[in-house]
């Protein structure tokens, strides 16, 4: 029969009658999401270095006036660009190789990899911050400080100003990514939704007549009688009679 006329109550009843299957699907997908996030997705760590931008003309305390502060703020943007330049990253890569710092794969860090883990943000102040993200928790602190020192030296060499390191990078703690809890909850939700959707679709496309109620809903005609479904015990009782 045509099941497209199912009401909301019919759908709710169908879902409730399959609640165990739905919950099981949510648990299975959620557990899979947890396992994949925990064991397959690399853990990412983060640390940062904070700089103070100062122009060559304002390196003396008595020269730091309103005009000097404005100049320093403008320089922060320039310095941040220099910090992420290939020139600085190549210098940092060379220093890391001298220090014997190896990438997780065993090779040396290339300047492209170092640039990819570096992000610089500026504000409307003389302060700018470089944030470094990597799965290499053991070496991330030294990588960040090496890039920062190479950047500060190149800024002074090229621009003539100074980028003072206010806060050096620290050893990262817990990973910031992936979010195991969020991924697990998302997995549970996806499992529940997929199972519920499959059950509803099967109910809507099911053409089997399951009861007298199905016939009355579809055809709106009186039912004169029905043939009961006999069990094996019923058949035995009938034969004895």
N, C-alpha and C positions, 0 to 999 in steps of 0.2 A: 504494500500500500504506500501511498504518498505520505512521507513523514515531514514534509515542509511546513505542516500546520502545527508543529509542536509548540506548545506555549512555554513561557519562562518557567513555570512550575514544573512542566514535564522535563525541561533541561536540567533544572536543579535536582529533581528526583533522580534523573539518570546519573548525574555527577555524584550525588550522595551514595548511590548504590555501588559506585565504583571508587569510593573514596580511598580504599586501601591501595588499589593499583596506582591512583594518582599520587598518594603520599610516598609510595615506594619509588615511583619514577623521580619525584623530587629529591628523595634521599640519594638515589643512585647518581643522578646528574650532579647534585651538590658535592657528593664525595669525590666524583671524578674531577670536578673543577678544583676542589681543594688539593687533591693529589697532583694534578697537573701544575697548579700554581706553586705548590711547595717544592716539587722535585724537578720540574722541567723548565720553568721560567727563571732566568738568572736574576739573582738579587742585586738591586742597584743601590749604591751608597752615594752620599753627597757631603761635600764640605765646601767652605767658602773662604775667600780672602777679601778684606775690605781695604780700599785705598783712599788716600786724601790727595786730590789733585792740586798742584801749586805751580804757578808759572815761574819762570826764571826771574822775572822782574819783581815778584812778590815773595821772595824766599826769606827776606828779613822781616822780623816781627813788626817793625815800625812801618813797613810798607803795606801791611794787610789792612786796607781800608775798604770802603764800599765798592769802589771801582775795581780793586784787586780781587775782592770776593766774586764779583760778577765775572771777571776774567777767568778765575779758577773754575767756576761752574761751567763755563763754556768749554774749558779745556778738558773737563771730566769726560765729555762725549768723545773728544779727539783721542784722549788717552785710552779709552775703552776700545776704540777701533784698533789702535796700535797693538793693544794687548792681545787681540785675537788675530793679528796678522800672521801670514805664513812665515814672515821673518822671525817673529818671536817664537813661534811654534817649532821652527827648525832649530833655533838656538836651544830651546828647552829639550828637544829630542836628543840633541847632541850631549847635553849635560846629563840627562838621564842614562844615556848609554855609557857615559864615563863612570857613573855611579853604579852601574850594573843592574839597573832596574829593568825587569823584563815584563812584557805583556803576559796576560793569562795563557796565551797560546805558546809561550816560550820564546818568541822573537822580541826584537826591540820595538819600542813605541815609535811609530812614524808621526810626522807632524800633522798629518790628516786626522789620525786618531785622537791626538791631543786637542786639536781644534774642535773636534766633534764633541768632546766631553766638557768644553768650556762655554759658559754663557755669562755675558756681562750685562748688568743692569745699572742704569744711571737714574738719578733723581734730580730735582732742581736745587741741588746743593753741590758742594765740592767733593762729596763722597760718591764713590762708585764701588760696586761689589762684583767680584767674579765668583761664579758658582761652578763647581766641578762635579760631574756625575760619572760614575763608573762602577762596574762589577768588581773591580780590583780593590777590595777593601784594604788589603795589606799595604799597598803602595800609593793609595789615593792622596794621603796627606803630603808625602814627599813630592808627588807629581804636581799637586796644586801649588805648593810653595816654590817649586822649581820654575814653573811657568810664571808665577808672580814675580820672582826675582829677575828672571830673564826679561819680562815685560818692563819692569821698573828701570832696568839698565838701558833697554832700547829706547824707552821714552825719553830718558835723559840724554841719550846719544843723538836721537833723531830730532826731537821737538825742542830740546833744550830746557824743558821744564822738569818737574819732579813728581813722581807718584809714590808717596810715602805709604808703606804698608802699616795700617793701623792694627789690624787683627789678622795674624797669620792663620793658615789652615790648621785645623785640629783633626785628630784621628776620628773618622766617622763611627757612629754607634750603630743603632739598628737600621736596617735597610728602609728606604722610603718607598720602594717598589719591589715586587708587586704587592698589592693589597690583598692578602690571603682571605681576610674576612669578607671584604666586598665581593670578591670573585666567587667565594663559596655561596654567599647569599644569592648572587645573580644566577649561579648554577641551579640552586634549589628552585628559584622562581621560574627559570626556563623549563626545568623538568616538569613542574606542576602545570605550566601553561600548555606545553606540548601534549602531555598526557590528557589533559582536559579537552584540548582541541580535537584530538583523535577520537576520543569517546563521543563527543558531541557530533562530529562529522559522521561517525558510524551510525549514530542514532538517527540522524537526518536522512541518511541514504539507505537505511534498513527497510526493505519492503516486506518483511515477514509479518504476518498477522499473529500476534501473541495472545490476544484476548478478545472477548466480545466487545470490550470497550473500544478497541481499535476499529472494529467494523462500524460501530454506531457513530464514532467520530467522523469516519470517512464518508459513509453513505447515508446516514441519518434515516435509517429504515429499521422497523422492528425486527428483532431476532426471534424466530419461532422455536428454535431449539438448537442444541449443540451436542456433539459427540464427545464424551469425556475420554481423556487419555488414560488407558488402563495400565496399571503397573503389573509386574509379574505376579505379585501376590493376589491382585484383583482377578487376574485370569485364572489362577488356581482355585479361588473361591467360587468363581462362576462355573468352572468345570465340575466341581463337587456338587453343585446345586442341580 
